[in-house]
Amino acid sequence: MKLSARLSVRLSALAGASALVLGAFAGAVPASAASSASSAVTPPDIPLANVKQHLADLQSIASANGGNRAHGRTGYKASIDFVKAKLDAAGYTTSLQQFSYNGSTGYNLIADWPGGDPTQVVMSGAHLDSVTAGPGINDNGSGSAAILETALAVSRAQLQPTKHIRFAWWGAEELGLVGSKYYVNNTPATERAKIKAYLNFDMIGSPNPGYFVYDDDPTIEQTFKDYYAGLGIPTEIETEGDGRSDHAPFKNAGVPVGGLFSGADYVKTSAQAQKWGGTAGQAFDRCYHSSCDTSANIDDTALDRNSDAVAYAVWNLSSGSTTPPPTGTVFENTADVSIPDYPGAAVTSSVTVSGVAGNAPSNLAVGVDIVHSWIGDLVVDLIAPDGTVYNLHNRTGSSADNINQTYTVNASSEVANGVWKLRAQDKASADTGYISGFKLTFP
């Protein structure tokens, strides 16, 4: 994010996983005839591990190029080349837009997904440059990595949206929104009019995070609010970044804008800490524009939630989907659990459900995020507190990698409160992985 006036994850395969991303898996078999499990068709869960791998790659690029990825420095061009290579391999039409600022060449990267109505464009963007003081992993590797992984998820799903999808990574934002201004000013008015939504993601993994939503366009704002309401997470209107990031040139040109923000150098209040956790009296990001904005300067939970929100907005705003995410009370475990190769034992990830009256619902949403290089090796089960087993995945998917989907389980015969487990076991040799996340959503 541009300086304010007051301051002066591995992706192994790009194709073959569309059914998993869209939640179209249909082979879940229950433990008893009275129960059933089937997948829900929803926007994809963006794998946190993949987003974090992109951040690790950006950190490596900075470390190899003087400790930053700033405009005019070799680290920025290396960052652009890194993102472009991922998108080219995924089937995007990419273009580099060059501009000059402060005697150096700058670059914007534009990526278009084939198809969709070209007169109805949904565009998502993030600035890719850092300040010279550090590698810029939260500001703004976080937004850049999240939209990159969302773009790759579009490719994995082979999404065919009603509207045209476009992504952008901006240069020289830290010097005054230079790249995005150049793009807007050099796009003819007739073409700008085709952009029906510009979504901006600048700092979405702050280590002491808040959940802020832009309030510039009511439709875009409500899309994000609906997502977070479904997770039971309160949001606030974003004010810290007004005019300070790449949505501003679009807004000034009459394009509807929206976006997310997890906070920069403003201080978290006691009320916000009570609402979101974290530390009151401390900045949302104490490493803002500093050398310590490294890969250690990220809150995984905020990054995971916000990355999923990016995908939710892209899917809904481009496809006209009205399918909401699971709504209700969420119990989640995001700790990684390694899955040993065959003949290793089964492993589990657990969540403790409390405060839910009576039995579990007949439509219990089970969110599964497993990173694995051959999901046809895996058997994945949900285990209720009384030990009842509900099979979710039984060695299907062949050589596809990663399970990122939500299953719906009829668990109405189970008492809701207690320890629920996600169990995974590798049943064939040569491939490994880990459970990245497991969550239950009680409506």
Kinemage of the C-alpha trace (Angstrom):
@kinemage 1
@onewidth
@group {chain A} dominant
@subgroup {mainchain}
@vectorlist {calphas} color= white
{ca met a 1} P 0.000 0.000 0.000
{ca lys a 2} L 1.220 3.481 -0.859
{ca leu a 3} L 2.625 5.485 2.046
{ca ser a 4} L -0.022 7.618 3.787
{ca ala a 5} L 0.333 11.351 4.185
{ca arg a 6} L 0.659 10.896 7.934
{ca leu a 7} L 3.685 8.626 7.496
{ca ser a 8} L 5.492 10.207 4.472
{ca val a 9} P 2.155 -22.568 -1.492
{ca arg a 10} L 3.242 -25.379 -4.053
{ca leu a 11} L 0.939 -25.797 -7.113
{ca ser a 12} L 1.749 -29.090 -8.762
{ca ala a 13} L -0.855 -29.296 -11.510
{ca leu a 14} L -2.799 -26.755 -13.473
{ca ala a 15} L -5.410 -29.025 -14.945
{ca gly a 16} L -7.422 -32.109 -14.182
{ca ala a 17} L -8.863 -30.905 -10.852
{ca ser a 18} L -11.915 -28.984 -11.974
{ca ala a 19} L -14.394 -31.363 -10.401
{ca leu a 20} L -12.620 -31.033 -7.081
{ca val a 21} L -12.381 -27.257 -7.195
{ca leu a 22} L -16.039 -26.854 -7.983
{ca gly a 23} L -17.095 -29.449 -5.450
{ca ala a 24} L -18.563 -31.821 -7.971
{ca phe a 25} L -17.370 -34.988 -6.272
{ca ala a 26} L -20.216 -37.445 -6.044
{ca gly a 27} L -18.768 -40.640 -4.579
{ca ala a 28} L -18.943 -40.121 -0.826
{ca val a 29} L -20.389 -43.152 0.944
{ca pro a 30} L -21.733 -43.015 4.514
{ca ala a 31} L -21.007 -45.417 7.332
{ca ser a 32} L -24.681 -46.274 7.711
{ca ala a 33} L -27.599 -46.513 5.326
{ca ala a 34} L -29.409 -43.831 7.283
{ca ser a 35} L -26.689 -41.247 6.554
{ca ser a 36} L -25.491 -39.696 3.334
{ca ala a 37} L -22.581 -37.534 2.228
{ca ser a 38} L -22.314 -35.552 -0.966
{ca ser a 39} L -20.301 -32.582 -2.129
{ca ala a 40} L -21.657 -29.088 -2.352
{ca val a 41} L -21.141 -27.059 -5.479
{ca thr a 42} L -19.554 -23.838 -4.220
{ca pro a 43} L -16.741 -21.505 -5.234
{ca pro a 44} L -13.446 -23.229 -4.476
{ca asp a 45} L -11.593 -23.199 -1.226
{ca ile a 46} L -8.248 -21.611 -2.057
{ca pro a 47} L -5.442 -23.752 -0.569
{ca leu a 48} L -3.522 -21.727 2.000
{ca ala a 49} L -0.437 -23.834 1.308
{ca asn a 50} L -0.429 -22.733 -2.317
{ca val a 51} L -0.777 -19.053 -1.438
{ca lys a 52} L 2.015 -19.338 1.120
{ca gln a 53} L 4.246 -21.038 -1.423
{ca his a 54} L 3.809 -18.053 -3.729
{ca leu a 55} L 4.819 -15.817 -0.812
{ca ala a 56} L 7.859 -17.986 -0.152
{ca asp a 57} L 8.821 -17.642 -3.804
{ca leu a 58} L 8.454 -13.852 -3.637
{ca gln a 59} L 10.570 -13.817 -0.473
{ca ser a 60} L 13.262 -15.819 -2.280
{ca ile a 61} L 13.167 -13.400 -5.189
{ca ala a 62} L 13.635 -10.448 -2.831
{ca ser a 63} L 16.436 -12.175 -0.944
{ca ala a 64} L 18.270 -12.842 -4.201
{ca asn a 65} L 17.853 -9.243 -5.384
{ca gly a 66} L 19.027 -6.915 -2.668
{ca gly a 67} L 16.252 -7.620 -0.180
{ca asn a 68} L 13.366 -5.936 -2.022
{ca arg a 69} L 11.099 -6.061 -5.058
{ca ala a 70} L 10.788 -2.323 -5.665
{ca his a 71} L 10.130 -0.412 -8.891
{ca gly a 72} L 13.199 -0.206 -11.080
{ca arg a 73} L 14.987 -2.970 -9.158
{ca thr a 74} L 15.790 -6.445 -10.423
{ca gly a 75} L 13.557 -7.980 -7.772
{ca tyr a 76} L 10.466 -6.406 -9.260
{ca lys a 77} L 11.114 -7.647 -12.788
{ca ala a 78} L 11.858 -11.117 -11.382
{ca ser a 79} L 8.527 -10.993 -9.529
{ca ile a 80} L 6.654 -10.076 -12.708
{ca asp a 81} L 8.382 -12.866 -14.629
{ca phe a 82} L 7.503 -15.368 -11.883
{ca val a 83} L 3.792 -14.526 -11.935
{ca lys a 84} L 3.644 -14.357 -15.730
{ca ala a 85} L 5.170 -17.827 -16.118
{ca lys a 86} L 2.503 -19.327 -13.823
{ca leu a 87} L -0.312 -17.682 -15.772
{ca asp a 88} L 1.079 -18.539 -19.201
{ca ala a 89} L 1.272 -22.186 -18.185
{ca ala a 90} L -2.325 -22.032 -16.923
{ca gly a 91} L -3.749 -20.873 -20.252
{ca tyr a 92} L -4.104 -17.139 -19.708
{ca thr a 93} L -3.489 -14.512 -22.348
{ca thr a 94} L -0.914 -12.280 -20.689
{ca ser a 95} L 0.594 -8.964 -21.643
{ca leu a 96} L 3.245 -6.731 -20.108
{ca gln a 97} L 2.461 -3.029 -20.129
{ca gln a 98} L 5.585 -0.891 -19.828
{ca phe a 99} L 5.820 2.606 -18.420
{ca ser a 100} L 8.636 4.860 -17.279
{ca tyr a 101} L 8.919 6.489 -13.875
{ca asn a 102} L 11.874 8.090 -12.080
{ca gly a 103} L 14.122 7.075 -14.933
{ca ser a 104} L 13.306 3.367 -14.657
{ca thr a 105} L 11.061 1.045 -16.639
{ca gly a 106} L 8.003 -0.208 -14.808
{ca tyr a 107} L 5.684 -3.072 -15.663
{ca asn a 108} L 2.028 -3.940 -15.276
{ca leu a 109} L 1.035 -7.553 -15.931
{ca ile a 110} L -2.459 -8.098 -17.364
{ca ala a 111} L -3.935 -11.608 -17.633
{ca asp a 112} L -7.205 -12.462 -19.380
{ca trp a 113} L -9.031 -15.762 -19.003
{ca pro a 114} L -10.521 -16.863 -22.349
{ca gly a 115} L -14.273 -16.556 -22.721
{ca gly a 116} L -17.038 -14.604 -21.067
{ca asp a 117} L -18.763 -11.511 -22.365
{ca pro a 118} L -15.968 -9.067 -23.332
{ca thr a 119} L -18.296 -6.140 -22.694
{ca gln a 120} L -18.776 -7.287 -19.065
{ca val a 121} L -15.355 -7.505 -17.400
{ca val a 122} L -14.702 -8.446 -13.781
{ca met a 123} L -11.153 -7.381 -12.973
{ca ser a 124} L -9.094 -8.163 -9.880
{ca gly a 125} L -5.803 -6.475 -9.106
{ca ala a 126} L -2.967 -6.149 -6.619
{ca his a 127} L 0.270 -4.226 -6.652
{ca leu a 128} L 3.326 -6.432 -6.936
{ca asp a 129} L 6.033 -3.936 -5.993
{ca ser a 130} L 7.505 -3.477 -2.530
{ca val a 131} L 9.154 -0.497 -0.933
{ca thr a 132} L 12.962 -0.437 -1.096
{ca ala a 133} L 13.199 -1.079 2.662
{ca gly a 134} L 12.087 -4.702 2.522
{ca pro a 135} L 10.643 -7.626 0.570
{ca gly a 136} L 6.999 -6.542 0.936
{ca ile a 137} L 5.469 -9.913 1.727
{ca asn a 138} L 2.312 -8.604 3.379
{ca asp a 139} L 2.464 -5.326 1.418
{ca asn a 140} L 1.708 -6.568 -1.077
{ca gly a 141} L 2.823 -10.095 -1.664
{ca ser a 142} L -0.319 -11.177 0.190
{ca gly a 143} L -2.771 -9.635 -2.278
{ca ser a 144} L -0.616 -10.613 -5.260
{ca ala a 145} L -0.360 -14.242 -4.153
{ca ala a 146} L -4.075 -14.519 -3.374
{ca ile a 147} L -5.191 -13.316 -6.794
{ca leu a 148} L -2.536 -15.489 -8.454
{ca glu a 149} L -3.875 -18.598 -6.734
{ca thr a 150} L -7.450 -17.546 -7.549
{ca ala a 151} L -6.445 -17.191 -11.201
{ca leu a 152} L -4.917 -20.660 -11.112
{ca ala a 153} L -8.089 -22.002 -9.497
{ca val a 154} L -10.096 -20.539 -12.404
{ca ser a 155} L -7.826 -22.489 -14.741
{ca arg a 156} L -8.048 -25.723 -12.737
{ca ala a 157} L -11.836 -25.441 -12.837
{ca gln a 158} L -11.833 -24.472 -16.519
{ca leu a 159} L -14.412 -21.926 -15.439
{ca gln a 160} L -16.774 -20.682 -18.126
{ca pro a 161} L -18.214 -17.531 -16.564
{ca thr a 162} L -20.909 -15.300 -17.960
{ca lys a 163} L -18.607 -12.297 -17.711
{ca his a 164} L -15.003 -11.945 -18.791
{ca ile a 165} L -12.361 -12.424 -16.073
{ca arg a 166} L -9.204 -10.313 -15.953
{ca phe a 167} L -6.396 -10.105 -13.395
{ca ala a 168} L -3.692 -7.469 -13.008
{ca trp a 169} L -0.471 -6.991 -11.060
{ca trp a 170} L 0.549 -3.334 -10.795
{ca gly a 171} L 3.963 -1.716 -10.731
{ca ala a 172} L 5.172 1.335 -8.796
{ca glu a 173} L 2.136 1.552 -6.524
{ca glu a 174} L 4.392 2.499 -3.661
{ca leu a 175} L 5.521 5.578 -5.588
{ca gly a 176} L 2.005 6.956 -6.075
{ca leu a 177} L -0.219 4.376 -7.804
{ca val a 178} L 1.869 4.888 -10.921
{ca gly a 179} L 1.176 1.597 -12.699
{ca ser a 180} L -2.579 1.510 -12.163
{ca lys a 181} L -2.898 5.174 -13.131
{ca tyr a 182} L -0.990 4.440 -16.312
{ca tyr a 183} L -3.316 1.543 -17.141
{ca val a 184} L -6.486 3.553 -16.514
{ca asn a 185} L -5.240 6.630 -18.353
{ca asn a 186} L -4.124 4.602 -21.362
{ca thr a 187} L -7.260 2.497 -21.648
{ca pro a 188} L -9.773 4.125 -24.022
{ca ala a 189} L -13.000 5.244 -22.365
{ca thr a 190} L -14.983 2.733 -24.410
{ca glu a 191} L -12.849 -0.092 -23.016
{ca arg a 192} L -12.919 1.243 -19.452
{ca ala a 193} L -16.701 1.241 -19.647
{ca lys a 194} L -16.590 -2.521 -20.149
{ca ile a 195} L -15.014 -3.021 -16.709
{ca lys a 196} L -18.070 -3.635 -14.534
{ca ala a 197} L -16.114 -4.332 -11.348
{ca tyr a 198} L -12.542 -3.737 -10.217
{ca leu a 199} L -11.595 -5.641 -7.054
{ca asn a 200} L -8.477 -4.508 -5.188
{ca phe a 201} L -6.471 -6.607 -2.741
{ca asp a 202} L -3.698 -4.725 -0.969
{ca met a 203} L -2.483 -6.223 2.327
{ca ile a 204} L -4.746 -9.125 3.306
{ca gly a 205} L -2.491 -11.129 5.641
{ca ser a 206} L -1.590 -8.587 8.325
{ca pro a 207} L -0.130 -10.209 11.460
{ca asn a 208} L -2.554 -8.433 13.831
{ca pro a 209} L -5.418 -8.490 11.364
{ca gly a 210} L -8.717 -6.757 10.959
{ca tyr a 211} L -11.396 -7.599 8.400
{ca phe a 212} L -12.155 -4.486 6.381
{ca val a 213} L -14.402 -4.249 3.312
{ca tyr a 214} L -14.444 -1.367 0.824
{ca asp a 215} L -17.798 0.424 0.754
{ca asp a 216} L -17.447 2.096 -2.664
{ca asp a 217} L -19.924 -0.059 -4.620
{ca pro a 218} L -22.937 -1.644 -2.882
{ca thr a 219} L -23.021 -4.833 -4.956
{ca ile a 220} L -19.338 -5.600 -4.515
{ca glu a 221} L -19.450 -4.612 -0.848
{ca gln a 222} L -22.408 -6.904 -0.179
{ca thr a 223} L -20.702 -9.797 -1.953
{ca phe a 224} L -17.805 -9.673 0.492
{ca lys a 225} L -20.059 -9.040 3.487
{ca asp a 226} L -22.175 -12.061 2.582
{ca tyr a 227} L -19.076 -14.218 2.511
{ca tyr a 228} L -17.873 -13.124 5.925
{ca ala a 229} L -21.356 -13.294 7.399
{ca gly a 230} L -21.393 -16.920 6.316
{ca leu a 231} L -18.257 -17.496 8.386
{ca gly a 232} L -19.663 -15.588 11.337
{ca ile a 233} L -16.926 -12.945 11.063
{ca pro a 234} L -17.914 -9.299 11.563
{ca thr a 235} L -16.410 -6.758 9.177
{ca glu a 236} L -15.832 -3.028 9.241
{ca ile a 237} L -15.807 -0.445 6.493
{ca glu a 238} L -12.317 0.171 5.146
{ca thr a 239} L -11.133 3.757 5.718
{ca glu a 240} L -7.370 3.552 6.272
{ca gly a 241} L -6.590 2.921 2.630
{ca asp a 242} L -9.004 5.375 0.994
{ca gly a 243} L -7.206 6.866 -2.005
{ca arg a 244} L -3.992 5.049 -1.114
{ca ser a 245} L -4.187 1.995 -3.347
{ca asp a 246} L -4.840 0.963 -6.929
{ca his a 247} L -8.624 1.090 -6.781
{ca ala a 248} L -8.444 4.893 -6.656
{ca pro a 249} L -7.663 5.498 -10.372
{ca phe a 250} L -10.496 3.147 -11.368
{ca lys a 251} L -12.926 4.814 -8.984
{ca asn a 252} L -11.946 8.244 -10.293
{ca ala a 253} L -12.656 7.013 -13.832
{ca gly a 254} L -16.169 5.854 -12.877
{ca val a 255} L -15.461 2.113 -12.598
{ca pro a 256} L -17.289 0.316 -9.729
{ca val a 257} L -14.644 -0.754 -7.193
{ca gly a 258} L -14.406 -2.864 -4.085
{ca gly a 259} L -11.920 -4.905 -2.138
{ca leu a 260} L -10.507 -6.213 1.121
{ca phe a 261} L -7.898 -5.001 3.587
{ca ser a 262} L -6.466 -6.401 6.821
{ca gly a 263} L -4.859 -3.215 8.140
{ca ala a 264} L -1.535 -1.383 7.961
{ca asp a 265} L -0.094 1.102 10.451
{ca tyr a 266} L -3.325 2.096 12.177
{ca val a 267} L -3.653 0.757 15.718
{ca lys a 268} L -6.131 -1.976 16.617
{ca thr a 269} L -8.635 -0.796 19.207
{ca ser a 270} L -9.831 -2.757 22.219
{ca ala a 271} L -13.220 -3.216 20.560
{ca gln a 272} L -11.571 -4.583 17.428
{ca ala a 273} L -9.389 -6.951 19.429
{ca gln a 274} L -12.464 -8.224 21.248
{ca lys a 275} L -14.176 -8.788 17.913
{ca trp a 276} L -11.287 -10.272 15.904
{ca gly a 277} L -8.684 -11.331 18.422
{ca gly a 278} L -5.134 -10.073 18.278
{ca thr a 279} L -3.516 -7.322 20.295
{ca ala a 280} L -5.179 -4.030 21.140
{ca gly a 281} L -2.953 -0.964 21.120
{ca gln a 282} L -0.716 -2.461 18.449
{ca ala a 283} L -0.627 -1.699 14.725
{ca phe a 284} L -2.355 -4.132 12.399
{ca asp a 285} L 1.050 -4.519 10.738
{ca arg a 286} L 4.031 -3.369 12.822
{ca cys a 287} L 6.334 -4.223 9.909
{ca tyr a 288} L 4.501 -1.995 7.439
{ca his a 289} L 7.010 -0.596 4.926
{ca ser a 290} L 9.899 -2.088 6.924
{ca ser a 291} L 12.612 -4.682 6.454
{ca cys a 292} L 10.708 -7.087 8.728
{ca asp a 293} L 7.829 -7.402 6.215
{ca thr a 294} L 9.013 -10.905 5.427
{ca ser a 295} L 7.297 -14.255 5.048
{ca ala a 296} L 7.163 -14.357 8.864
{ca asn a 297} L 4.972 -11.242 8.857
{ca ile a 298} L 1.748 -13.052 7.886
{ca asp a 299} L -1.287 -14.220 9.835
{ca asp a 300} L -2.238 -17.519 8.208
{ca thr a 301} L -5.875 -17.417 9.282
{ca ala a 302} L -6.456 -13.969 7.808
{ca leu a 303} L -4.603 -14.887 4.623
{ca asp a 304} L -6.640 -18.078 4.261
{ca arg a 305} L -10.003 -16.419 4.847
{ca asn a 306} L -9.264 -13.454 2.612
{ca ser a 307} L -7.942 -15.653 -0.202
{ca asp a 308} L -11.163 -17.672 -0.089
{ca ala a 309} L -13.111 -14.404 -0.173
{ca val a 310} L -11.247 -13.363 -3.333
{ca ala a 311} L -12.362 -16.538 -5.084
{ca tyr a 312} L -15.906 -16.221 -3.760
{ca ala a 313} L -16.193 -12.727 -5.237
{ca val a 314} L -14.633 -13.659 -8.564
{ca trp a 315} L -16.923 -16.685 -8.961
{ca asn a 316} L -20.068 -14.844 -7.975
{ca leu a 317} L -19.504 -11.548 -9.744
{ca ser a 318} L -18.337 -13.163 -12.981
{ca ser a 319} L -20.729 -16.077 -13.141
{ca gly a 320} L -23.856 -14.613 -11.649
{ca ser a 321} L -23.784 -17.347 -9.042
{ca thr a 322} L -26.016 -16.885 -6.039
{ca thr a 323} L -24.725 -19.965 -4.225
{ca pro a 324} L -23.564 -18.753 -0.816
{ca pro a 325} L -20.749 -20.301 1.171
{ca pro a 326} L -21.772 -22.489 4.083
{ca thr a 327} L -23.319 -20.258 6.721
{ca gly a 328} L -23.410 -20.697 10.455
{ca thr a 329} L -20.948 -21.429 13.242
{ca val a 330} L -17.510 -22.538 12.070
{ca phe a 331} L -15.081 -24.766 13.968
{ca glu a 332} L -11.733 -24.941 12.197
{ca asn a 333} L -8.240 -26.416 12.506
{ca thr a 334} L -5.603 -25.013 10.133
{ca ala a 335} L -2.587 -26.839 11.589
{ca asp a 336} L -0.714 -28.959 9.041
{ca val a 337} L -0.737 -32.740 9.609
{ca ser a 338} L 1.654 -34.808 7.483
{ca ile a 339} L 0.190 -37.857 5.725
{ca pro a 340} L 2.883 -40.548 5.540
{ca asp a 341} L 3.309 -42.550 2.381
{ca tyr a 342} L 1.933 -46.113 2.244
{ca pro a 343} L 2.142 -48.248 4.381
{ca gly a 344} L 2.035 -45.445 6.931
{ca ala a 345} L -0.722 -45.150 9.506
{ca ala a 346} L -3.772 -42.937 9.197
{ca val a 347} L -3.513 -39.428 10.645
{ca thr a 348} L -6.176 -37.095 11.973
{ca ser a 349} L -6.938 -33.404 12.359
{ca ser a 350} L -9.412 -32.551 15.125
{ca val a 351} L -11.863 -29.797 15.983
{ca thr a 352} L -13.745 -29.514 19.243
{ca val a 353} L -17.357 -28.443 18.860
{ca ser a 354} L -18.981 -26.760 21.830
{ca gly a 355} L -21.994 -24.608 22.491
{ca val a 356} L -24.158 -26.261 19.818
{ca ala a 357} L -27.412 -27.550 21.241
{ca gly a 358} L -28.694 -31.019 20.423
{ca asn a 359} L -27.636 -33.127 17.489
{ca ala a 360} L -25.572 -32.218 14.454
{ca pro a 361} L -27.560 -31.215 11.355
{ca ser a 362} L -28.517 -33.272 8.344
{ca asn a 363} L -26.478 -30.849 6.217
{ca leu a 364} L -23.236 -30.580 8.166
{ca ala a 365} L -20.684 -28.817 5.926
{ca val a 366} L -17.264 -30.478 6.103
{ca gly a 367} L -14.498 -28.382 4.595
{ca val a 368} L -11.463 -30.422 3.524
{ca asp a 369} L -8.137 -28.941 2.415
{ca ile a 370} L -5.544 -31.611 1.666
{ca val a 371} L -2.347 -31.014 -0.280
{ca his a 372} L -1.272 -34.261 -1.934
{ca ser a 373} L 0.404 -35.159 -5.210
{ca trp a 374} L -1.894 -38.120 -6.073
{ca ile a 375} L -5.323 -38.070 -4.448
{ca gly a 376} L -6.198 -41.447 -5.910
{ca asp a 377} L -4.041 -42.856 -3.094
{ca leu a 378} L -6.172 -41.343 -0.342
{ca val a 379} L -9.034 -42.474 1.850
{ca val a 380} L -10.549 -39.580 3.794
{ca asp a 381} L -13.172 -39.935 6.538
{ca leu a 382} L -15.061 -37.766 8.977
{ca ile a 383} L -15.188 -39.335 12.446
{ca ala a 384} L -17.958 -38.235 14.798
{ca pro a 385} L -17.389 -37.891 18.567
{ca asp a 386} L -18.894 -41.335 19.174
{ca gly a 387} L -16.566 -42.933 16.612
{ca thr a 388} L -19.035 -43.222 13.723
{ca val a 389} L -17.202 -42.984 10.402
{ca tyr a 390} L -18.483 -41.047 7.383
{ca asn a 391} L -16.435 -41.682 4.270
{ca leu a 392} L -15.802 -38.559 2.186
{ca his a 393} L -13.222 -39.674 -0.365
{ca asn a 394} L -12.258 -43.212 -1.320
{ca arg a 395} L -9.294 -43.354 -3.701
{ca thr a 396} L -10.886 -41.476 -6.575
{ca gly a 397} L -9.382 -38.707 -8.686
{ca ser a 398} L -6.460 -40.773 -9.955
{ca ser a 399} L -3.387 -38.565 -10.494
{ca ala a 400} L -5.093 -35.262 -9.680
{ca asp a 401} L -3.487 -33.375 -6.835
{ca asn a 402} L -5.061 -31.713 -3.788
{ca ile a 403} L -8.540 -32.031 -2.295
{ca asn a 404} L -10.071 -28.609 -1.735
{ca gln a 405} L -13.808 -28.956 -1.323
{ca thr a 406} L -16.790 -28.937 0.975
{ca tyr a 407} L -18.793 -32.108 1.603
{ca thr a 408} L -22.306 -32.185 3.040
{ca val a 409} L -22.868 -34.966 5.592
{ca asn a 410} L -26.108 -36.114 7.183
{ca ala a 411} L -24.906 -36.257 10.790
{ca ser a 412} L -28.301 -35.807 12.392
{ca ser a 413} L -27.889 -38.955 14.485
{ca glu a 414} L -24.781 -37.524 16.172
{ca val a 415} L -24.541 -35.290 19.232
{ca ala a 416} L -23.053 -32.024 17.966
{ca asn a 417} L -20.689 -31.230 20.833
{ca gly a 418} L -17.450 -33.146 21.145
{ca val a 419} L -14.268 -33.890 19.237
{ca trp a 420} L -14.719 -34.418 15.501
{ca lys a 421} L -11.849 -35.741 13.420
{ca leu a 422} L -10.826 -35.696 9.792
{ca arg a 423} L -8.887 -38.900 9.090
{ca ala a 424} L -6.681 -39.417 6.060
{ca gln a 425} L -4.619 -42.416 5.020
{ca asp a 426} L -2.386 -43.048 2.014
{ca lys a 427} L -3.160 -46.479 0.526
{ca ala a 428} L -0.506 -46.626 -2.233
{ca ser a 429} L 3.181 -45.814 -2.428
{ca ala a 430} L 5.225 -43.033 -4.041
{ca asp a 431} L 3.252 -39.868 -3.204
{ca thr a 432} L 2.900 -37.841 -0.027
{ca gly a 433} L 1.112 -34.781 1.301
{ca tyr a 434} L -0.571 -33.285 4.332
{ca ile a 435} L -3.867 -32.118 5.771
{ca ser a 436} L -3.767 -28.317 5.455
{ca gly a 437} L -7.151 -27.513 6.948
{ca phe a 438} L -10.358 -29.016 8.306
{ca lys a 439} L -13.524 -27.176 9.290
{ca leu a 440} L -17.111 -27.912 10.251
{ca thr a 441} L -19.897 -25.408 9.641
{ca phe a 442} L -23.057 -25.798 11.691
{ca pro a 443} L -26.030 -23.893 10.178
